[in-house]
Amino acid sequence: MKHVYVVGTADTKGPELAYLADVIANTGVPVILVDVGTRAPTIKVDVTAREVAGYHADGAGAVLSGDDRGVAVAAMSVAFSNFVTSRQDIAGIIGIGGGGGTSIVTAGMRGLPYGLPKIMVSTLASGDVGPYVDISDIIMMPSVTDFAGLNQLSRLILHNSGQAISGMALSAYQSSDERQSVGLTMFGVTTQCVTSMVEHLNSTYDCMVFHATGVGGRTMDKLVDDGVLSGVLDITTTEVCDLLVGGVLPATKARLDAIARTGVPYVGSVGALDMVNFWAPDTVPAAFAGRLFYHHNTNVTLMRTTPEECRLIGTWIGRKLSACSGPVRFFIPERGVSALDIEGGDFFDPEADAALFSAIEDAFEVTADRRIERLPLHINDPAFAKAAVDTFLSII
């Protein structure tokens, strides 16, 4: 039997947890109440904090024996992650918490599969939730009031969140799509290319397009590792620019490692490697004063990469791809890498592009199944999209 797991610190949030569990149980969904507090609970729970703490590699004592709350919260986060990812009976999971509880519960939620319902009712949900959600599909719901006893508003919020998790658990999505899934990366300046690719592929493959904002690339890599994606068309590798130059939408150093680990069929290109991303103009570091900028909107500022930066970026990508043992095809569009990098465009810079292309080729180790090819086309030319798709179909 599947259950909705209701999770929180029963030492400080007991009445709220009990109320939420009752709301869910009254919908007919079985509930398991889990305590992740570090002191004695104030209500009866189904899984005690000591049981959860026992999932820490160093045992429950590493979680519950100290007086330092920060250390205890960090240790309980690890233990809860191990606990919850070991369970096979979760229909959904809902947590409540302030700073400590949110940190503990979302640490476990992030390890659960996409699509498994996850709601975190938190005092922090109206702020920067990036560290708690990361690349998961956690729903953050503001608690509005603090968790300091039940009141008219907190009952309303907990009732709504309980009904939400119950509805998701009772009506679990079942896919009837038998197509293999493939991943594609896209930015606004490569939309024309990637949209064309999807049109070519959609009748045969389930196309998952990821916005190349750092999070998008990491999500795609995780799905490659998880075996969800059967192949990748990584046309927009722009996240590497922000990683190496210092923009606000960076990849991590692990970008492309999943391709190497799995050997998944890979077709890549240099989409949007002409730009580094910043927020509003006044957020651009002083070190970049005097550079060529394009104001995408009031909150996004793009900076053109220089030949020197392009050489650095190209070398990094070439070396990463050379570690891949599966089928790799990498295409270089000689007439521009983005909608801005086109003759007459704001970022048109043949010298910088030449430096990028040469650096990739110099660092790229060609084998029978790892090839690089130049095309006398712009990246958004329909013929470029078709060439990339045709090659992808030949290797997958």
Rosetta blueprint (number, residue, H / E / L):
1 M L
2 K L
3 H E
4 V E
5 Y E
6 V E
7 V E
8 G E
9 T L
10 A L
11 D L
12 T L
13 K L
14 G H
15 P H
16 E H
17 L H
18 A H
19 Y H
20 L H
21 A H
22 D H
23 V H
24 I H
25 A H
26 N L
27 T L
28 G L
29 V L
30 P L
31 V E
32 I E
33 L E
34 V E
35 D E
36 V L
37 G L
38 T L
39 R L
40 A L
41 P L
42 T L
43 I L
44 K L
45 V L
46 D L
47 V E
48 T L
49 A H
50 R H
51 E H
52 V H
53 A H
54 G L
55 Y L
56 H L
57 A L
58 D L
59 G L
60 A L
61 G H
62 A H
63 V H
64 L H
65 S L
66 G L
67 D L
68 D L
69 R H
70 G H
71 V H
72 A H
73 V H
74 A H
75 A H
76 M H
77 S H
78 V H
79 A H
80 F H
81 S H
82 N H
83 F H
84 V H
85 T H
86 S L
87 R L
88 Q L
89 D L
90 I E
91 A E
92 G E
93 I E
94 I E
95 G E
96 I E
97 G E
98 G L
99 G H
100 G H
101 G H
102 T H
103 S H
104 I H
105 V H
106 T H
107 A H
108 G H
109 M H
110 R L
111 G L
112 L L
113 P L
114 Y L
115 G L
116 L L
117 P L
118 K E
119 I E
120 M E
121 V E
122 S E
123 T L
124 L L
125 A L
126 S L
127 G L
128 D L
129 V L
130 G H
131 P H
132 Y H
133 V H
134 D L
135 I L
136 S L
137 D L
138 I L
139 I E
140 M E
141 M E
142 P E
143 S L
144 V L
145 T L
146 D L
147 F L
148 A L
149 G L
150 L L
151 N L
152 Q H
153 L H
154 S H
155 R H
156 L H
157 I H
158 L H
159 H H
160 N H
161 S H
162 G H
163 Q H
164 A H
165 I H
166 S H
167 G H
168 M H
169 A H
170 L H
171 S L
172 A L
173 Y L
174 Q L
175 S L
176 S L
177 D L
178 E L
179 R L
180 Q L
181 S E
182 V E
183 G E
184 L E
185 T E
186 M E
187 F L
188 G H
189 V H
190 T H
191 T H
192 Q H
193 C H
194 V H
195 T H
196 S H
197 M H
198 V H
199 E H
200 H H
201 L H
202 N L
203 S L
204 T L
205 Y L
206 D E
207 C E
208 M E
209 V E
210 F E
211 H E
212 A L
213 T L
214 G L
215 V H
216 G H
217 G H
218 R H
219 T H
220 M H
221 D H
222 K H
223 L H
224 V H
225 D H
226 D L
227 G L
228 V L
229 L E
230 S E
231 G E
232 V E
233 L E
234 D E
235 I L
236 T L
237 T L
238 T L
239 E H
240 V H
241 C H
242 D H
243 L H
244 L H
245 V H
246 G L
247 G L
248 V L
249 L L
250 P L
251 A L
252 T L
253 K L
254 A L
255 R L
256 L L
257 D H
258 A H
259 I H
260 A H
261 R H
262 T H
263 G L
264 V L
265 P L
266 Y E
267 V E
268 G E
269 S E
270 V L
271 G L
272 A L
273 L L
274 D L
275 M E
276 V E
277 N E
278 F E
279 W L
280 A L
281 P H
282 D H
283 T H
284 V L
285 P L
286 A H
287 A H
288 F H
289 A L
290 G L
291 R L
292 L L
293 F E
294 Y E
295 H E
296 H E
297 N E
298 T L
299 N L
300 V E
301 T E
302 L E
303 M E
304 R E
305 T L
306 T L
307 P H
308 E H
309 E H
310 C H
311 R H
312 L H
313 I H
314 G H
315 T H
316 W H
317 I H
318 G H
319 R H
320 K H
321 L H
322 S L
323 A L
324 C L
325 S L
326 G L
327 P L
328 V E
329 R E
330 F E
331 F E
332 I E
333 P E
334 E L
335 R L
336 G L
337 V L
338 S L
339 A L
340 L L
341 D L
342 I L
343 E L
344 G L
345 G L
346 D L
347 F L
348 F L
349 D L
350 P H
351 E H
352 A H
353 D H
354 A H
355 A H
356 L H
357 F H
358 S H
359 A H
360 I H
361 E H
362 D H
363 A H
364 F L
365 E L
366 V L
367 T E
368 A L
369 D L
370 R E
371 R E
372 I E
373 E E
374 R E
375 L E
376 P L
377 L L
378 H L
379 I L
380 N L
381 D L
382 P H
383 A H
384 F H
385 A H
386 K H
387 A H
388 A H
389 V H
390 D H
391 T H
392 F H
393 L H
394 S H
395 I H
396 I L
